[in-house]
C-alpha cells in the first residue's frame, strides 16, 4: 500500500512518462512497461512488469525524496 501511495503522489503526466521510458535488455531500447506491479524500494518505488514490444521482464526504479 505504501508503494502505491508514493506512486500516486507523482503527477499523472510524470507517471505516464516514466511508464513509457523503461529500458528493455532484449530490445536494447526504451519501451513502455505493461502489466506492472508497484513495490517499495529503498530509493523510492519499483515498477516490475513486461516490455510492451517483446514481453520480456522489465524493471524501473523511480527514485523519490522521502
Secondary structure, 3 states (H helix, E strand, C coil): CHHHHHHHCCCHHHHHHHHCCEEECCCCEEECEEEEEEEEECCEEEEEEEECCCCCEEEEEEECCC
